[in-house]
Amino acid sequence: MKKLRYLLGVIILGSLAAVAGIAWQTMTPPKEKTQPVTKTASSADLKLDRVRYTETREGMKEWELEASSAQYFKEENTVILKKVKATFFAKNQETYVLVGEKGKFNTQTKAIEMFGGVDLDSSDGYHFRTQSLKYQADKRELSTPDPVEVNGPQIRVEGIGMIVEVDRQRLQVLREVNTTFYRMGRDAS
């Protein structure tokens, strides 16, 4: 008999707890769903056409950024760019010119990202092509996780992923590397 009373008590308490939970849930106003913020031209804090920005350190030009248009979003420290050209200056006067359809610039970290088909040319005759490329100012490094194609005076390299150390003039293709060497304009593969 005691077990029956105990079981009945547990069932009644459980039922009361369930009713109280349902009542609390229906009486509490629903939380607003937060939608991810999409960056539109109308929400930009500042819009500019034909932009040129130069970054210097200790009187030396490190890089120069040009774009046909720019939209600045202050809260995100981000500038969205269109038809972008960035020129990076190595310590030994070597230059890398990066061109892309779309880009993004972080005003705090000085990182530059380019998307939508990116071309990179070095002043010593190398041409790079990939889908996206990121410049990290703190490392003075260009990188991509995407497939990349590099053409030079006597070499062609294809692979996936790339890192270019601007000041050291060092290139590393990360995976699935295929290299072809050319002799005086002839295919020597």
N, C-alpha and C positions, 0 to 999 in steps of 0.2 A: 504494500500500500504506500509506503514511504517513497519507493522508487517511482510509482505512478504520479504522486504529487510533485516530486522533483522534476520529472519529465514534463509534466503539464506546466510547471512554473517556467522551465527553460523555453518551452514553445511560446508561452504568453510573452515573456520578456523579449524573445527574438522577434515576435510579430510586432510588438510595440516599437522596437528599435527600427525595424524595416519601415513602418508607417511614419515614424518621426523623420527618417532619412528621406523618404519620398516627399513628405510635406516640406522639409527644408529646401530640397532641390527645386521644387516647383515654385516656392515663394522667393527664392533668390533670383535677382535679375540676371539674364544670360550675359556672359562675358562677350565683349566685342571681339570679333575675329580680326587679327591684324594681317593685313595684306602686305606683301613685300613692296617696298617703294620702288617704283619704276622711274627712271630718270627721263624726263621729257624736257624738251626745249623750254616749255612754258614754266617749269619748276626751277630752272637754273637761276642762281643768284646773280650771274653776270654772263652776258653773251658778247663775243667779239668775233670780228671777221679779220682775216689776214693777220695772223699772230706770229710774232717772233720773240723768243725768249732765250737768253744766253746765261749759262751757268759758269761762274768763274770761281777759282780757288787760288788765293795768294797771288792775284793778278794774272793768272794763267787761265785761258779759256779751256773749260773741260768739255762742254758740249753746247750745241745750239739747236733749238727746236723751232720749227716753222709749221703752221697749219692754216688751211683755208678758213676754218672756223673753230671756235672753242667755246665750251659751255662750262662755267665754273660752279661747282656745288660745294659751298663753304663747309657745311656740316660734315661731309665725307672727305674733305681735303682732296677733292678729285676734279680734274679738268678732262672733259670728254672732247676729243679732237677728231677732225675730219681732214682727209688728204694731208697726211703728215710726212714731214721730212725732218730727220734728226741727224746731225753731224757730230761725231765723237772724235775728240782730239787726243791722241796718245802722247806720251811724254817725249817721244822721239820724232815728232812731227807727222807721224802716220795718221791718216784719217779714215774713218768708217762712216759712210753715208747710208742711212737707213730710210726707206720709203715704204709707206703703207697707207691703205685706204682709211682705216680707223685707228684711233689710239686713245690711251688713257694715261694721264700724268698725275702722280700723287705729289701734292705740294709739300708734304712733310718729309717723306722718305726720298723724294726726287726720283722715284722709280718711273720708268716710261715703258708702257706696253703697247704693242702694235698688233693689229689683227687684220684678217681678210686678204691674205696674200701679201707677203713682205719681201722686199728685195734689199740686200745689203751689199754695198760695194766698198772694197778697201782701195786705198791709194796705190797699193803695190800690185794691182791687177787681178784681184780675186772677186768673184761674184757669188753671193749666197742667195738662195731662194727657199722660203718656208712659209707656213701659214700664220705663225705668230712668233713674236720675239719680245723678250723683256730685257730692259737695261736696269741693273741695280747699281745705283750711284755709289753706295758704300763699298762695294767690291770692284767697281769699274768693270763690270762684266755683262756681256750679252748672252742670253740663253733661250733655248726653246726645247719643249718636249716633243715637238712635231717632226715629221719627216723633213729632211733637209737635203739640199743639193748644192754642192760647192764646185765652182769651175775656176781654174787658175791657168796660168800660162802653159803648163805642161801636165796638168792633172785634173781629174774629175773625181769627186768623192760624193757618194750618196749614203744616207743612213738615217737613223732615227735619234733625235735629240742632239743638241750641240751646245757647247760653251765656248765663248770667245773672251779671253782675258785681254782687254784693250791695251793696257800698258805693257804687258809682256809679249804681245803679238802672238799669243798662243791659242790654237784652235783644237778643240777636242770634239769628235763625233762620237756619240756615246754607245750606240748599238747598231747591229745589222749593217755594218760598214762594208761598202763595195767601192774599191778604188781602181781607177784606170789611169795609167801614165801614158803620155804622148811624147813622141820624139819629133822635134822640129816640124810640128804640124801634121805628123802622121800618127795614126792609131797604133800603139805598140802593145795592145792588150793581148 
